[in-house]
Amino acid sequence: MKMMKVILIEDELHNYKLLRGLIEALRPDWVIEAHFTGVKNSVDWLNKNPHPDLIFMDIQLADGNCFSIFKQVELDSSVIFTTAYDEYAIQAFKVNSIDYLLKPIKSEELERAILKFEKLVKQSEQKPIISNYTELLEAIHQQDKKYRKRFLITGSTAFSKLNVEDIAYIYTDNRVTFAMTFENKEYILNQSLDKLEEELDPEIFFRANRGLIINSESIQKIENYFGGKLIVQLVHPFDKEVTVSRLKASAFKDWLDR
């Protein structure tokens, strides 16, 4: 196999020194061409120089998220991420066939990642290029995001609490937002549907159309409708028939099939 050229993108000096030392010990014939600490200097160099065979890339850099690099450079390199994220985000690495090193980096894990890279290079005339990084970024954001759990409801003389899990669906009528519970009680919410779509857990709630967000637990039956649309029947006592457009039908079915 040919001599590999590598760059390291890592903003923490001790992590850079550790990674460099491990690479030099495991692959002494590899050439480490450069080291960068941020998005800007990485992009500047990549826009002016031939791209290396492999980049070790930290996700959180001194001046932003490393995925900004992909938006500014058409990268012609394989990438192994180094990250402090685990659990949910790590699953995204696996699903997208992207390799990663979980900090603090261990020699045996680095060797495993390098062997995977070398195998991919051997199997293909072209170097394996990273893809689906946007899905990975979304997964990382998802890990950190906190979704709304309750609402404070204003009454005529007092306040009350409405738990999100009790809401069957949310709809608008004359620019007023209403939440209907599984107990068939209705409450007025202060937020718009657009705002609520951001605040509610997308694993549980789906924006069926411009005027309605539904809880997956409120769905009783789904039927095909003309033009690629879907008809959704909500559970008793609502007896409400919901139309999901052709454009949203595929996403809706994917949401229910998770």
C-alpha positions as CSV (number, residue, x, y, z in Angstrom):
1,M,0.0,0.0,0.0
2,K,1.2,3.5,-0.8
3,M,2.5,5.9,1.7
4,M,-0.4,7.8,3.3
5,K,-0.6,11.6,3.7
6,V,-2.5,12.7,6.8
7,I,-3.6,16.0,8.4
8,L,-4.9,16.4,12.0
9,I,-7.6,18.9,12.9
10,E,-7.7,19.2,16.7
11,D,-7.8,22.3,18.9
12,E,-6.7,20.8,22.2
13,L,-2.9,20.6,22.3
14,H,-2.7,17.5,24.6
15,N,-5.1,15.6,22.4
16,Y,-3.2,16.6,19.3
17,K,0.1,15.4,20.8
18,L,-1.4,12.1,21.9
19,L,-3.0,11.4,18.5
20,R,0.2,12.3,16.6
21,G,2.3,10.1,18.9
22,L,0.0,7.2,18.4
23,I,-0.1,7.5,14.6
24,E,3.7,7.8,14.4
25,A,4.0,4.7,16.5
26,L,1.5,2.6,14.6
27,R,2.2,3.9,11.1
28,P,5.8,5.4,11.1
29,D,5.8,5.5,7.3
30,W,2.8,7.8,7.1
31,V,3.4,11.5,6.5
32,I,1.6,14.0,8.8
33,E,1.5,17.0,6.6
34,A,-0.2,19.6,8.8
35,H,-2.1,20.3,12.0
36,F,-5.0,22.8,12.4
37,T,-6.9,24.0,15.3
38,G,-10.0,25.5,13.7
39,V,-12.4,25.7,10.8
40,K,-10.9,28.8,9.2
41,N,-7.3,27.7,9.0
42,S,-8.3,24.2,7.9
43,V,-10.4,25.6,5.0
44,D,-7.7,28.0,4.0
45,W,-5.1,25.2,3.7
46,L,-7.5,22.7,2.0
47,N,-8.4,25.3,-0.6
48,K,-4.8,25.9,-1.5
49,N,-3.2,22.4,-1.2
50,P,-3.8,18.9,-2.6
51,H,-6.1,17.0,-0.2
52,P,-4.5,14.3,2.0
53,D,-5.5,10.6,2.0
54,L,-6.9,10.8,5.5
55,I,-8.0,13.5,7.9
56,F,-8.4,13.0,11.7
57,M,-11.0,15.6,12.6
58,D,-12.3,16.8,15.9
59,I,-16.0,17.8,15.9
60,Q,-15.9,20.8,18.2
61,L,-13.1,23.2,17.2
62,A,-11.8,26.5,18.5
63,D,-13.9,28.6,16.0
64,G,-16.9,26.4,15.4
65,N,-18.2,23.0,14.4
66,C,-16.1,20.9,12.0
67,F,-19.0,20.3,9.7
68,S,-18.6,23.9,8.5
69,I,-15.5,22.7,6.7
70,F,-17.7,20.4,4.5
71,K,-19.8,23.4,3.5
72,Q,-16.8,25.3,2.3
73,V,-14.6,22.6,0.8
74,E,-15.4,19.8,-1.6
75,L,-13.4,17.3,0.4
76,D,-11.4,14.6,-1.4
77,S,-10.2,12.8,1.7
78,S,-11.4,10.0,4.0
79,V,-12.2,11.2,7.5
80,I,-11.9,9.6,10.9
81,F,-13.7,11.8,13.5
82,T,-12.4,12.2,17.0
83,T,-15.2,13.0,19.5
84,A,-16.2,13.2,23.1
85,Y,-19.8,12.3,22.1
86,D,-21.2,8.9,22.8
87,E,-24.4,6.8,22.8
88,Y,-26.9,8.3,20.4
89,A,-24.3,10.2,18.3
90,I,-22.0,7.2,18.1
91,Q,-24.9,5.2,16.7
92,A,-25.1,7.7,13.9
93,F,-21.4,7.1,13.1
94,K,-22.1,3.4,12.8
95,V,-25.2,3.8,10.7
96,N,-23.5,6.1,8.3
97,S,-20.4,3.9,8.1
98,I,-18.2,6.7,9.3
99,D,-15.4,5.8,11.6
100,Y,-14.7,7.6,14.9
101,L,-12.4,7.7,17.9
102,L,-13.9,8.3,21.2
103,K,-11.7,10.5,23.5
104,P,-9.5,9.8,25.3
105,I,-8.1,8.0,22.3
106,K,-6.6,4.5,22.9
107,S,-4.0,2.9,20.8
108,E,-6.0,-0.3,20.0
109,E,-9.0,1.8,18.9
110,L,-6.8,3.9,16.6
111,E,-5.4,0.7,15.1
112,R,-8.9,-0.6,14.5
113,A,-9.9,2.7,12.7
114,I,-6.8,2.7,10.6
115,L,-7.2,-0.9,9.6
116,K,-10.8,-0.1,8.5
117,F,-9.5,2.8,6.4
118,E,-6.8,0.7,4.8
119,K,-9.3,-2.0,4.0
120,L,-11.6,0.5,2.3
121,V,-8.7,1.9,0.3
122,K,-7.7,-1.6,-0.8
123,Q,-11.2,-2.5,-1.9
124,S,-11.7,0.5,-4.0
125,E,-9.7,2.4,-6.6
126,Q,-11.0,5.6,-5.2
127,K,-10.5,6.6,-1.6
128,P,-13.7,6.3,0.5
129,I,-15.2,9.7,0.8
130,I,-17.2,10.7,3.8
131,S,-21.0,11.3,3.2
132,N,-24.1,11.9,5.2
133,Y,-22.3,14.3,7.6
134,T,-25.5,16.3,7.8
135,E,-27.3,13.3,9.3
136,L,-24.5,12.9,11.8
137,L,-24.6,16.6,12.8
138,E,-28.4,16.3,13.3
139,A,-27.9,13.3,15.5
140,I,-25.4,15.2,17.7
141,H,-27.7,18.1,18.0
142,Q,-30.5,15.7,18.8
143,Q,-28.5,14.3,21.7
144,D,-28.0,17.7,23.3
145,K,-31.5,19.1,22.7
146,K,-34.0,19.2,25.5
147,Y,-37.7,19.0,24.4
148,R,-40.6,20.6,26.2
149,K,-42.2,18.4,28.9
150,R,-45.1,20.6,30.1
151,F,-47.1,23.8,29.5
152,L,-48.2,26.4,32.0
153,I,-51.9,27.0,31.2
154,T,-53.4,30.4,32.2
155,G,-57.0,30.2,33.6
156,S,-59.4,32.9,34.5
157,T,-58.4,32.9,38.2
158,A,-55.5,30.5,38.4
159,F,-52.8,28.6,36.5
160,S,-52.6,24.9,35.8
161,K,-50.0,22.4,34.4
162,L,-50.5,20.4,31.2
163,N,-48.0,17.6,30.6
164,V,-46.9,17.1,27.0
165,E,-47.5,13.3,27.2
166,D,-51.2,13.9,27.8
167,I,-51.7,15.8,24.5
168,A,-53.3,13.9,21.6
169,Y,-53.0,16.6,19.1
170,I,-52.5,20.4,18.7
171,Y,-54.3,22.5,16.1
172,T,-54.9,26.1,15.1
173,D,-58.3,27.8,14.6
174,N,-58.5,31.5,13.7
175,R,-54.8,31.9,14.6
176,V,-55.4,30.5,18.1
177,T,-53.5,27.3,19.1
178,F,-55.4,24.6,20.9
179,A,-54.1,21.4,22.6
180,M,-56.6,18.5,22.9
181,T,-55.8,15.9,25.5
182,F,-56.5,12.1,25.5
183,E,-59.2,12.9,28.1
184,N,-60.9,15.1,25.6
185,K,-60.1,18.4,27.4
186,E,-59.0,21.4,25.4
187,Y,-56.5,24.1,26.3
188,I,-55.3,27.3,24.7
189,L,-51.5,27.5,24.1
190,N,-49.5,30.6,23.6
191,Q,-47.1,29.2,21.1
192,S,-47.6,28.9,17.3
193,L,-47.4,25.5,15.6
194,D,-44.1,26.4,14.0
195,K,-42.6,27.1,17.4
196,L,-44.2,23.9,18.9
197,E,-42.8,21.9,16.1
198,E,-39.3,22.9,17.3
199,E,-40.1,22.4,21.0
200,L,-41.8,19.0,20.9
201,D,-40.0,15.7,20.6
202,P,-40.1,14.6,16.9
203,E,-40.1,10.9,18.0
204,I,-43.5,11.5,19.5
205,F,-45.1,14.4,17.6
206,F,-45.5,14.9,13.8
207,R,-46.6,18.0,11.9
208,A,-49.3,16.3,9.8
209,N,-50.2,19.5,7.9
210,R,-50.1,23.3,8.3
211,G,-52.8,23.3,11.0
212,L,-52.1,20.1,13.0
213,I,-49.5,18.3,15.1
214,I,-50.4,14.8,16.2
215,N,-49.1,12.4,18.9
216,S,-48.2,9.0,17.6
217,E,-50.3,7.5,20.4
218,S,-53.4,9.2,19.0
219,I,-53.3,7.3,15.7
220,Q,-55.9,4.5,15.3
221,K,-55.8,3.7,11.6
222,I,-54.1,4.9,8.4
223,E,-55.5,4.5,4.8
224,N,-54.2,5.3,1.4
225,Y,-56.0,8.2,-0.3
226,F,-56.0,9.4,-3.9
227,G,-53.1,11.4,-5.2
228,G,-50.6,9.6,-2.9
229,K,-52.2,11.2,0.2
230,L,-53.0,9.4,3.5
231,I,-56.1,9.5,5.7
232,V,-55.3,9.1,9.4
233,Q,-58.1,8.2,11.9
234,L,-57.4,9.3,15.4
235,V,-58.5,7.3,18.4
236,H,-61.8,7.7,20.3
237,P,-63.2,10.1,21.5
238,F,-61.9,12.4,18.8
239,D,-63.3,10.7,15.7
240,K,-61.2,13.1,13.7
241,E,-60.0,12.3,10.2
242,V,-56.7,13.8,9.2
243,T,-55.3,14.2,5.7
244,V,-51.5,13.9,5.2
245,S,-50.3,15.3,1.9
246,R,-48.5,13.3,-0.8
247,L,-45.3,15.3,0.0
248,K,-45.4,14.4,3.7
249,A,-46.8,10.9,3.3
250,S,-43.4,9.2,3.0
251,A,-41.9,11.1,6.0
252,F,-45.0,10.2,8.0
253,K,-44.7,6.5,7.3
254,D,-41.0,6.6,8.1
255,W,-41.8,8.4,11.4
256,L,-44.2,5.6,12.4
257,D,-41.8,2.9,11.4
258,R,-39.0,3.9,13.7
